[in-house]
């Protein structure tokens, strides 16, 4: 068993999650402490601008790998991850008397463009973060770059966590759906025979966070208050539901900004702050319901992880849109805030041992594929 620290900075751009976990990549042993270090507002703002630069938003100059602004963001981002590692190692030593052997470093996704049917060019996925600097700073080997090999082989490069969901859910009744609500939503369906189907459902917290930032003094819709005060706009929802992504069969995955144009063209920007938030929440829930149509069998329940499970408006909308019980991941003893960080600790161990991390049913990979690279401390 390896003692690993998994690190995750998701599309919500709110901070870095870190988790200590003992694993050989297949079985999970002890689950240790976790923590979240929020990003300071300036870093969060700059990371959000990186998304626009990377995707080529009109009015922005674009983004080259040698851009000084990118280099500065990467350094500050990696420093925050290094701080999370140092704090978590101190906590694991205090609580468990154990250090760590290996770090799993996802980095920050700033562009995700996997190949689509009919594309002439290969896909691309871009995660930033200085793994070499982190390894030297921590004095530990770092597993990183988990997505590139899958995308190069024609896979979507996402989601990566389903194999870990399956390990955690080994004793739970199935079929089971595990839903993660970050900036983008993604779901893992686990069959009775442990077969996996996974894909991105659609926008989740990302557009809602951007909306709250424009209309309130907060970086997110705190306690769902804005959405709960409004009403979904049926006409805007109908236009959004016509987006071809929702009907497309898996494998499929999204960039955080993939629906920005659709939201503008649907007229969401003309809504009141309250009705706009309510419409975005309703759309996120309906996207999940649309995803369920692709499952081989209906799940017995939905377990929800990620920041979205803390939004009462979103959880209420999911309960109304889905036919099965919708529960926070904590009801089965999981940590819904740390689940993805824990997963990258497990994926780091799989990388170390050369085990596959992506599969035909999760990313559309041609066969089970190993992934990730390791830099020594």
N, C-alpha and C positions, 0 to 999 in steps of 0.2 A: 504494500500500500504506500502511495505517495501522499505526503501532506502538501496540499496545494492552496494557493490563494487565487481565486478567480476575481477578475475585474471587469466591470461592464459600465460603459457610458452609452446610453441608448439614444434613440431619436428624440426623446423629450428634452434632451440637452440640460437636464436639471442638476446633474452631478455624477459622481462616480460611486458605484456600489462595489463593495469588496466583501468577500466571504471566504472563510477558512473551511476546507473540507478534505476529508481523508478518502482516497479512492485509488483504485487501480485502473480506472477508466470504464470498468464494467460494473463492479459492485461498489456501493457507497458505504463507507464505514462511519466514523464519527463525523458529526456536523458541528463545527465550532462557531466562534463568534462572527458577527457580521457588522458592517457599518456603512453609512452613507455620508460622503462629504459633498455638500452642495457646491456648485460653482459660484464664484462671486459674480455679481451682475455683469461686470464688464466682460468676463470671459464667456459667459453664456451669450451675451449680445454678439461678441465676435465670432463664436462658433456658429451662431445662427446666420451671420453674414457669409461665412464660409460656404454654407449650403447654397446660397444664391450665387456666389461666385463660381462654385464648382459646376452647377447645373447650367450656368449661362443665362441668368435672368436678365431681361432687357434693361439697359441702363447700368449694368455692372460690367466691369472690364474683363471678366473671366479670371481663371485661376491657373497659374503654371506651378509645377512642383517646386520651382526655385523662388517663388514669390516670398518676399520678406515678411509680409503679413501672415502668410501661412506658417512660415518657420517660427514666428513669434507665438502664434496660437498653439502650435504643436509643442513647443517648449513649455508653455504654461500648463497645457493640458497634461503633459507627462509628469510635470512636477506635482500636480494635484494627485495623480495616480500614485506617485512615489510616496507622497504623504499618507495616502490611504494604506499602502502596504506597510509602512513603518508603524502606523498606529495599530493596524490589525495584528502585526507580529507581536507587538508589545502586549496586546490584549490576549492573544492565544498563549503566550508565555505565562501571563498572569493566571489565566483560567485553567489551562490545560497542562502547563509546563512543557509545551511543544512549540517548536518554530515551524518553518515551512521549507519544503524542498524545491518547489517549482511554482512559478507564477503563470497564470493564463491571462493574457492582455489582449482584449478585443480591440482597443482603440476606439476612435470616434468615426463613424461612417459619415462621410460628407457627400458621397455620390454612390448611387446604386443603379446600374443600368445593365442588367443581365440581358442576354440575347433574347429577342422575341421571334416568334415564327415569321419567317420571311426576311429577317435581318441579314444583310450581306456582311456586316462587320461583326466581330466577336463582342461578347458582352464585356462590361467593366464594372468592378466594384472597388471603391477607394476608401480605405480606413486609414486615418492618420494617427500618429503616436510614435515616439522614439523608443522602440523596444530595446535597442542596444544601450542607450543611456539608462533606461530603467533597470536593465540587468546589472550594469556596472554600479549604479547607485544602490541597488538592493543587495548585490553580491549573490544573486540567485539566477539560475537559468530562467528564461522567459519564453513561453510559447506564444506565438502571435501569427498574424496573417492567415486566419482560419478559412477565409472565403475564396481566395484567389484560385486555388487549384480546382475547385469545383466549377467556378465560372469559366476557367480556361478549358474545361472538359465539356462545356455546353450546359452545365447546371445553372440553377438560379443563384447559388451562393447563399441561400436563405430559404427557410429558417434553419438554424444550426442546433437548436436546443432539443428537438424532439427525441433524440436518442437518450438524453438525460431525463426527459419527462417519463419515458418508458421505464427507465431504471427506478425512478422514484415511485412510480405507480405500480410496481410489480405485484403488490398484494391487493390493489383496489379493484372493485367490480368493473367490468368492461362490457361493452364499448364505453369509452371515456373521452371527453373533449377537454383539453387544457387550453385556455385562452389567455394570451398575454396582451395586455392593453398598455402599450407604450405610445410613442409618437405615431407608430403604425401598429395595427392589430395583427397578430398572427395566432394560428390555431394548430394544435396537434390532436389528431384523432388516433386513438389507440384501440385496436380491435381485440377481440377475445383471444386471438392467437398471437397477440403482441405486434401485429402488423401495424405499420405507420403510414399515415397520410398527413401532410403538413403543408401550409402555405399562408401567405399574408391575406387577411380578410379585407383590409381597406384602411382608410384613415381612422385614427383613434384620438389620442390626446393631442397630436401635432397641430392640426388646424384649430382645435379648441384653445390650446395654449396661445397660439398666435392671435386669435380673436380676443381672448381675455387681455393680452398685453396691449392691444390697440385700444380697448374700450374701458379698461380699469387700471388700477395701480398695481395689479398683481401679475405674476408670470403665469398664472393658471387660474381656472375657475374654482376658487377655494370653496370646498364643500358643495360644489355644484350649484351655488346660490344663483348665479346669473342664469343658468339654463332652467333651473326650477321656477324662476320668475317669468319665463317666457313660454311661447307656444311654437311648436315646429310649423314652418311654412310649407304647406302641402305642395304648392307649385314648384318651389325650389327643390324639395325632396324628390318630386317626380322627375325633374330634369337630371338630378344627380344619379338617380337609380337607373337611368338609361346608359350610364357609363359602361363601355364594353368589358372593362376589367371584371365586373361583378359576375357576368355570365360566362367568362372564359374558364375553361377547366384548369385545374392544377396539373402540373407545377406552375406556380406563379409567385412573384414577389414584387415589392414596391419600393421606390424611393420615397422619402418623407414628403417631397414636394410634388409627387406625381399627380395629385388631384387639385393642385392649386389653380391651374387654369380652368378646370371643370367647375370649381367653386365660384370663380369669378364669372364665368359664362352663365352659370345657373342663376346669378343674381343674388347670391348670398350677401354680398357686400352692402346691398341696399336695405337689409333688415335692421331692426332695432338691435341694440346690444343683447337684450334678453332673448328675443326671438331668434337671432342669429345663433346664439349659444345653444338654445333648445333644438334648433334645426341640425346643428353639427352633432349633437348628442344623438338625436334620432337617426341620423344618417350612419353614424358609427355602429349603432345597434342593428340597423337593418342590413348593413354590410355583413355582420356576423351571421344573421339569419340566412342571408343569401349564401354564405359559405357553407352552411350546414346542408344545403342541397347537394353538395358534392360528396358527402360522406357515404360510404357503403352501407352503413346502418346508423340509425339514430343513436346518439349517446345516451347513457343512463343519467348523466349529469354533466354540467359544465363547471370546471374549476377555474377561477379567474385570478390571475396574478398581474403584477405590474401596477403602476400608479393609478390606472383607470378604475381599479376596484375600489379606490377611496372616494370616488365621485358618486354620491348618492343618486344624482340624476342619471348617470350612465348605467349604474347597476339596475335602477328601476326600469330604464328603457330596455335593457337586455332581458329582464324578467318578463316584460311584456311582449318582446319580439320572439322569444324562444319558447318551445313547448316543454322543455325539460327544466329541472331545477338548476338555478344559477347560484353558485356559492363561491365565496372567497376561498382562496387556496388554504387558508389557515384552518378550515374545518377538517382537513385531513392531516394537520400537523406540519404543513409546509409553511415556509416564510415567503409570502407573496412579494415582498420588497427585494429579497435577496436571491430569488430563484434563478435569475439569469446570471448573476455573479457566480453562484454556486455551479451553474452549468459550465461556465468557462473554466472553473477549476477542474471539473471532470473532463472537459474537452482537452485541456492541457495535458492531462494524464493519458488520454487516448492518443494525442499527438506524440507524446514521449514513447509510447509503446507501439506506435505505428498502426493503431486501430482505425477503422473507418469512422468518419464523422458525418458524412453525407451519404444519402441513399436515394435510389430511384423514386421512392414514395415521398421523400421530404424536399428534395431540391430538383428532381428530375435528372440527377446524375445518371450516366449510362450504366454504372454499377457502383456498389459501395466503394467510396473513395476515402483514403486517408487525406489529411490536410494539415495545414499549419507548418510553421518553421520554428526552430528553437535557436535562440542566441544564448551563449553561456555568460554567466556573470563573471 
